[in-house]
């Protein structure tokens, strides 16, 4: 099974995300992995809860709200899972940023997590997303990302891949024991991996691939291949 952690801040938000995108992503994960996929809102995710299911991989999704809109205590279980699980993990967009937060600071010792915007718009630079963090640069659409370190996650792909972007925040510093895998001119930390465990983070959205831009599909297939090998099947 695949665990798909949906980073919805409320039950209402969860239902809206399910209708708009989460269910479609679940179907794609099932198609590419060949395993059932269980979507679960993040406060329900704990090592104890996850141990009740035969999961083989964990995907942590993105979200469009700020860290200050989330209850930090509701992230403790997911934080614990990231530090204890032997399952392969892929954090996507906000999930990528969550992985970086979790391996940089102790959630039980901080007051909260904060947004880390890429940068403010420069004078005369158009604001293409005035309703989404106005005044800040937003990386949107299919954008090039350069693989800077070989890894099975990018097996069978060219050095430059085109993947869907939708973010104004980024990971500013590589967490301890992580390796930079991919970068671009807008955001240096586009992909990373823990050096001793199968914990990945990607700033982009591989699940939003298209027939014309299929690289995200290959990245997900590679991740599930890694998970299958880890599971011994």
C-alpha positions in Angstrom: 0.0 0.0 0.0 0.9 3.6 -0.4 0.2 6.2 2.3 -0.7 9.6 0.8 -0.5 12.2 3.5 -2.9 15.1 2.6 -1.8 18.3 4.2 -5.3 19.7 4.6 -5.7 22.1 7.6 -9.4 21.1 8.3 -11.9 18.4 7.4 -13.6 20.9 5.1 -10.3 21.6 3.4 -9.7 17.9 3.2 -13.0 17.3 1.4 -12.3 20.2 -1.0 -8.9 18.9 -1.8 -10.2 15.4 -2.4 -12.7 16.8 -4.9 -10.2 19.0 -6.7 -7.0 17.0 -6.8 -6.3 14.5 -4.0 -8.5 11.7 -5.4 -6.9 12.1 -8.9 -3.5 12.0 -7.4 -4.4 8.8 -5.4 -5.5 7.1 -8.7 -2.2 8.1 -10.3 -0.2 6.7 -7.4 -2.2 3.4 -7.6 -1.7 3.2 -11.4 2.1 3.8 -11.2 2.8 1.6 -8.1 0.3 -1.2 -8.7 -0.7 -0.9 -5.0 -3.7 0.5 -3.2 -3.3 4.0 -1.9 -4.8 5.3 1.3 -5.2 9.1 1.6 -5.0 10.3 5.2 -5.1 13.8 6.7 -1.8 14.7 8.4 -3.1 14.9 12.1 -4.1 11.2 11.9 -0.6 10.1 10.9 1.4 8.6 13.7 3.9 5.7 13.8 1.3 3.7 15.8 -1.5 4.3 13.3 0.7 3.5 10.3 1.9 0.2 11.8 -1.7 -1.1 11.4 -1.4 -1.2 7.6 1.0 -2.9 5.1 2.4 0.3 3.7 5.4 0.2 1.3 5.8 3.9 0.7 4.8 7.3 2.0 4.0 10.4 -0.1 3.5 13.7 1.7 1.6 16.2 -0.5 1.7 19.9 -0.9 -0.6 22.7 0.2 -1.5 26.3 -0.5 -1.7 27.8 3.0 1.0 29.1 5.4 2.6 27.1 8.2 1.0 29.5 10.7 -2.4 28.1 9.7 -1.5 24.7 11.0 -1.5 23.5 14.6 2.1 22.4 15.3 1.0 19.8 17.8 -1.0 18.1 15.0 2.3 17.6 13.1 4.0 15.7 16.0 2.9 12.2 14.7 4.1 12.9 11.2 7.4 14.3 12.6 7.8 11.1 14.6 7.1 9.0 11.6 9.7 10.8 9.5 12.3 10.0 12.2 11.4 6.4 12.7 10.0 4.8 9.6 12.1 2.6 7.3 9.6 3.1 4.5 10.7 5.2 1.5 9.3 8.7 1.8 8.7 11.3 -0.9 7.8 14.9 0.2 6.2 17.0 -2.5 6.3 20.8 -2.5 5.0 21.7 1.0 5.8 18.1 1.9 9.4 18.7 0.8 9.5 21.8 3.0 8.1 19.7 5.9 10.8 17.1 5.5 13.4 19.9 5.7 11.8 21.4 8.8 11.6 18.0 10.5 15.3 17.2 10.0 16.4 20.7 11.0 14.5 21.3 14.2 12.6 19.5 16.9 8.9 20.3 16.5 8.4 19.9 20.3 11.0 22.5 21.0 9.8 25.3 18.7 6.9 27.7 18.9 5.9 27.2 15.2 7.1 26.8 11.7 7.4 29.7 9.3 7.1 30.3 5.6 10.4 30.9 3.7 9.5 32.8 0.5 11.9 32.7 -2.4 12.1 36.4 -2.8 10.1 39.6 -3.2 9.2 40.8 -6.7 11.8 43.2 -8.1 10.8 46.7 -9.2 8.8 46.5 -12.5 8.5 42.7 -12.3 4.8 41.6 -13.0 2.8 40.0 -10.2 1.3 37.0 -12.0 -0.4 35.7 -8.8 -1.9 38.8 -7.1 -4.3 36.6 -5.1 -1.6 34.2 -4.0 1.0 35.9 -1.8 1.0 39.3 -3.6 4.3 41.0 -3.9 6.3 37.7 -3.9 7.8 35.8 -6.8 5.9 32.5 -7.5 7.4 29.7 -9.6 4.5 28.4 -11.8 3.9 26.0 -14.6 6.2 23.5 -16.3 9.8 24.6 -15.5 13.2 23.1 -16.2 15.1 21.5 -13.3 18.7 20.3 -13.6 19.8 17.0 -12.0 23.1 17.8 -10.2 23.7 14.5 -8.5 22.8 11.0 -10.0 20.2 9.1 -8.1 17.7 6.3 -8.8 14.9 8.8 -8.4 16.0 10.3 -11.8 16.9 7.1 -13.5 16.1 7.1 -17.3 15.7 10.8 -17.4 17.7 13.6 -19.1 19.9 15.9 -17.1 17.2 18.6 -17.4 13.7 17.6 -16.6 10.5 19.6 -17.0 8.1 19.4 -14.1 5.2 21.3 -12.7 5.9 24.1 -10.2 3.5 25.9 -7.9 5.3 27.5 -5.0 6.4 30.8 -3.5 8.3 29.3 -0.5 11.4 27.1 -0.7 13.9 25.2 1.5 16.7 27.7 2.2 19.3 25.4 3.7 20.0 21.7 3.0 19.2 19.8 6.2 22.0 17.9 7.9 22.7 14.5 6.3 20.8 15.4 3.1 22.3 15.6 -0.4 21.2 18.0 -3.1 19.9 16.2 -6.1 18.4 18.9 -8.4 18.3 22.6 -8.8 17.2 25.5 -11.1 17.8 29.2 -11.4 14.7 30.1 -9.3 15.1 27.7 -6.4 18.4 26.0 -5.5 16.9 23.1 -3.5 14.6 21.5 -6.0 15.3 17.9 -4.9 17.1 16.3 -2.0 17.7 12.9 -0.4 18.8 11.8 3.1 22.2 10.2 2.7 21.5 7.2 4.9 17.7 6.7 4.5 15.2 6.6 1.6 13.7 10.0 2.5 13.3 12.3 -0.5 12.0 15.8 -1.0 11.1 17.5 -4.3 9.9 21.1 -4.5 8.0 20.5 -7.7 4.9 18.4 -8.4 5.7 15.2 -10.2 2.1 14.0 -9.8 1.0 16.8 -12.2 2.6 15.3 -15.3 1.0 15.5 -18.7 1.4 13.5 -22.0 3.5 16.4 -23.3 5.6 16.7 -20.1 5.9 13.1 -18.8 9.0 13.5 -16.7 7.0 13.6 -13.4 5.5 10.3 -14.3 8.9 8.7 -14.6 10.1 10.2 -11.3 7.1 8.7 -9.5 7.6 5.4 -11.2 11.2 5.4 -10.1 10.2 6.2 -6.5 7.8 3.3 -6.5 10.5 1.1 -8.0 12.8 2.1 -5.1 10.0 1.2 -2.7 9.3 -2.1 -4.4 13.0 -3.0 -4.2 13.1 -2.0 -0.5 10.1 -4.2 0.2 11.8 -7.1 -1.6 9.1 -7.5 -4.3 
